[in-house]
Amino acid sequence: MASTHLSCPCPLTLSMSSNSHKWNVSRYCWKIGERKRVMKKMIIRNATQKTSDDQSNSNDNEDSPAFNPFGFVTDNPSSRSAIQLPESPAEDGNVGQMLYRIEDKGRDYGSYIKSGKLRWFVRETGSPESRRGTIVFLHGAPTQSYSYRNVMSQLSDAGFHCFAPDWIGFGFSDKPQPGYGFDYTEKEFHEEFDKLLDVLGVKSPFFLVVQGFLVGSYGLTWVLKNPSKISKLAILNSPLTVSSPIPGLFKQLRIPLFGEFTCQNAVMAERFIEAGSAYVLKLEKADVYRLPYLSSGGPGFALLEAARKINFSNISNQIAAGFASGSWDKPVLLAWGISDKYLPQSVAEEFQKGNPSSVKLKLIEGAGHMPQEDWPEKVVDALRMFF
């Protein structure tokens, strides 16, 4: 069967730096967020027409499989709900209708907090007077603080005051264009996080929970630079050793041109979560993880910039050495979902062996890469006992 060529109504203009001779694609692409919607309509319209043609041809050959233009996203229910399938043909405005349906979802316990020139979306449960102290939760890429909603609710009932921000560039927080006040480097993430803690009035030392890749790793390197600000650290599934694998998504984002298109996949976040877990997200959850990437091009290009700025090998070395025996002596709980398809259990065991006197390993059966989403009750039990 001949393939269908989907033409792009907004061809990328490539520019060459006379000094670095590197492609300067990201900044230009950042400015064409509105054109992305036009591309979506065109792609969906072309795909629908192609499907219609194939359905007509299939009448002549019932044994031949029907052409599926969205085969790469239709192997689970949540991804199927993000696009228009042949039995529900796409029409002009259907992306807007989807946004209208989900635009108010996912803001549980959250509000916007201005910190310097940036606006963070921060979830909060409990109160400053909570008797058992304050816990700050940090998510990884390409997700958001929404993953902690159930854990936060239950821990506030147990007497804790909880905060969970969306990192800048992620979730519902600001997503500035690089070069305009934020360049998505480790140093800038650390500096802005410090400012946010001051605005929130979080007093040191506090409890910290970290999970995930990239910005999750930046949470751990922030800890190594600010050990006096925390009393105890809990780590959920995160890259902790030099042998920690790097998921394919981040490798793809670092490929010139290919990364620019990869970052604009509206179902990227939900697929990343499901690929690291044994479970398929329910529709109402998938809606929230999809929403930022569906509503504009900003979140995707923020992730792209962050993925290209990070040095994964250097960060892993910092973390492995910084938390080793002789370098770190504060209590660490390593709560690990053993069904993680990105990071094997051996990563957790290797990290724990590097500092057995400070690191306690708690294996969570039935949970994958994001145990706080897969099995929040077990995470809450582990954190309550530890904190």
N, C-alpha and C positions, 0 to 999 in steps of 0.2 A: 504494500500500500504506500502510495506516495505521501511524503510528509507535507504538512501545511506550513508555509512560511508566514509568521506573524510579524508584520512590519511595525516598526516603532515610530510613533508620531513625533518623538522628540529625540532625534539622533544626538548622541553625546559629542560634544566638541572637545577634543583632546588638546592639551597644551603641553609644551615641553619647557622645562626649566633649563636655562642656559648653563646653570651651575651644576645641578644635580642630574640632569637628563632623565628625570623620572616622570612617569605619567602623573599629571595633576588632575585627577578625575573627581575625587571625593567632594571638593568644594563646589565644583560646578553642579554635580548631581544633587547636592544639598539644596540648591536653589530651585530645583525643578519638582519639588514635592507635589505641587498642584497638578503637574502634567502626569504624575503617576496615576491619578484617577482616570485620566483619559486613556492611558495605556491599558488599565484594567478593563475598562469598558470594551476597548477594541479587541483585546485578547479574548475576553469572554464571548464577545459577539462572533469573532472568527471561529472560536472553538465550538460554539453552539451550532454555527452554520456547518462546520465540518462534521459534527456529530450527526446532524440532520441528514447530510449527504450519505454518511456511512450507514445510517439506519436504513435508508432507501436501498443502498447496495446490498445490505445484508439479507434482504428479501430473496435475493437470487442465490444466496449461499448461507443457509441457516447454521451450518457447522462452523463458520468462521467467527472468531471473537469480535465483538463490537469494538470500535476504536474509542479509547478513553483519553481525552486530551489532558485530564488531570490525574492520571494514574499514579503519579508520585505523591499525591496527597489523599487518595481515597481509600486507603487501607485501614482506616479507623473512623468511627462515627463523628468525632469532634472535627476532624479535618474535612469530612464530607459536608458538614454544616457550614463551613467557611466559604464554599464555592457553590456555583450553580451547576447541578448535574443535568444530564440530558432530559430526565423525566420532569425537570422543573426549569424550563428554558430561561436564560438570562434576559432581562429587559433593562432598558435605560433606567438608572436610578436605584437598581437593586442593592448596590454597595451602600448607598445612602440610607436605604431602608434598614439594612443590617446595623449600621451605625446607630440609627435612631432606636433600634430595639435594644442595643446593649450599652449605649453611651453612659447610662447612670449606674451600671454594674461595677462591682469591684472596689468600691470606696469604703468598705467596712472600717469603722473606727478612725477614718482618716480626715485630715484637713490640710490646707496649704500653709506653709510656714516660710516667710521671707527671711533669708539669711544672706546678708550682703546684697549683691545684685541678682542672686539666684533664688528661685522659688522651689522649695522641696515639698513633696507630698509625704506626709508623715502619719502613720497610724499610731494610736495611743489607747491603751486600756489601763484601768486602775487609776490611782492618784498619787501625787507626790508624798502623801502621808501614808502610803502603803507600808505596812509594818516590816515586810521582808526585803525591801530594797528595790532598786531599779535595774531592769534588764533592757539592753539595746540589741535588736536583731538586725543583722545585715545579710541581704540576699546576694546571689550571684548572677551572672549573665547566662542567658538573655532574659531573665525573668523579672520579678518584682516582689515587693514586700507583701503582696497579697497572699503569698504562700504561707505566711506566719499567722494569718488571721485566727485560726482555730487554736493554735498554741497560745497566742497572746490572750485570747478570751479566757481560756482555762487557767492560765497562770495568774491573771489578775484576780480571778475568783479565789485563788490560793494565797492572795496577799501581796502580789508583786505589782510594781508600776512598770509598764512595758511601752517601749517605743520601737517602731520599725519604719525607717525611711526608705523611700525609693531613691536609689542613687541618682545623681544628676545624669541625665541621658536615658534613664530607664523609667518604666512604669508611667506614673502621672507627674513626675517631677519635670523641671525645665530641661530642654534639650538644645542648648545653644550651639550655633555653628562654630566650628573650630576657627580660632583667630579672632573671635569676638567675646573674649572674656573667659573662655574655658577651652582647653585643648585636649582634654581626656587623657592626661598623663597621671601616673601614680602620685606624683607630688601634688598635683592639683586636687585629686580626689581626697588625699589626706588633709590638705589645707581647708577645703570646703567642709569636710566632715567635722573638723575641729570647730569651725565657726558654727555649724549647726548645733553641736553639743552645747555651746555657750548660749545660743538663742533658746534652746529647749530647757536650759537650766539644769542639765544633768550634772550632778555632783560626783566627783571622784572620791573613792574608787567605786565603780559600778560593775555589774555583771554584763558580759558580752557573749552573744551567740553569732557564729559566722557559718555560712554555707555557700558552696558553689565556686564556679570558675571566675577568673578575671577580676571583677570588682569584689568578689568574695575573697580572692587572694589578697587584694589590696587591703581588705579589712584585717587580715592577719599580719601583713607587713606594717600596718598602722599600729597594731598591738606591740610589735617588736620595738617600735620607736617610742611608744608611750606606755611602758609596763606599769608605771605608777598609777595610771588612770583606771586600771581595772583590778578587781579583786580575784575574780575567777573567770575562766574562759571555757566556753563550750564550742566545740567544732563539730558540725554535721558534715556530711560527705563533701570534701574539698580536696584539691590536689595538694599534697603535703610533702612529697618526696621527689627527688630528681627523676625517679622512674615513673611518675604519674603520667598516664597517657593524655594526649591533647585530643579532644573530640574533633571529628571531621569538620564540623561547622566552623570552628575558629581557623582551621587550616584553609578552608574555602574563602573565608572573608579576607585572608591575607593575599589572595591571588589577584593581581591587577585586572581590572575590568570585571572578571567573574565575581569578585567580592561585591562590587557595586550592585549587581543584580541579585545576588544571594541575600543581601541585607534587606531587600524589599519584598521578601516572601512573607505575606501576611500571616501565614500559619507557622512561621519559623519557631516561635517560642513554645507553642503547645506541642509541636512535633519534637522539639529538643527534650521537653519534659517527658513525653511518652516514650521516647527512644531510650531514656535512661532508667525507665521503670518497668515494672511488670504489669502496669495498669494503663487503661485508656482513660483520659480525663472525661468527666461528665461535661455535657454541653455547657452548663452554666459556668463551669470553671474555665473551660477552653475559651469562652467568650471574653473573659477578663484578660487572660494572657495574650489573646489576639488583638484586643482593642487598640492598644497604643500603636502597633504596627499597621493596623488597618486604617486608622484615622489619618495618618500623615506619613511622610517619608522620614521625618526627623528621628524617630527612635532607631530605625534601621541604620541610618548614617552615623548616629552617635555610637551604636554598637560597632560599626565598621571602623570608625576612628579609634575607639578604645582597643579593639582587637589588633589593629596594626601598630599601635603605640607600645603595647606590652611586650616585654621580653620574658616569655614563659619559663625558659630555662633559668634565667637569673632570679626570677621571683621564687621558683621552686627551691633553688639553692639557698636563698635567704631564709625561707620558712624552715627547711630541714635543719639548717645550722642554728638558726635562732632559737628554736624550741628544743634543741638537744640538751642532754645532761651537761651541767656546767655553765650553760647559757641561760636557762630558764628554770625557775624554781616555784612558780605559782601553780595552783591546781588547774589542770586541764581535763575536761571530759571530752572524749572522742566518741560521740554517739553515731554509729555507722549503719546505714541501711545496707544489708548484705546482698541485696538483689540489684545493686547499682551496676548498670551496664557500661558506664564510662570509667569508673574507678573501682578496681577489684578490691576485695577485702585485704589482700596482701599489702596494699598501700597503707591502710590503717594499722596493720600489725607491724609493719616496718617503722612507721612513725612512733608507735608506742614503745617499741624496743629501743628507740633512740633516747628515751627519757622515761624509763619505767617507774621512777620514784614520783614523778609529777603528773604523768599522763595515765588516766584511767580509760580503758576501752570498754564500751558498752555496745554490743552488737544488737541491731534491731531487725528481727526476722520479719519478712513480709514487706519491707520497705526498700525502695530503690534510691536513685540519686538525690531525691528530695524527700527525705523521711518526714519532714514537717507537713508535706502535702499528702504523702501516701498513708501515714499512720500517726497523726498528731497526738493521739492519746499516749502512745508509747514514748514519744518524744517528751511530752509533758511529764510523765512519770520519771523519766531519767533526769530531766532538769530540776524537778522539785527536790529530788533526793540529793542532787549535786549542790544546788544553790542553798 
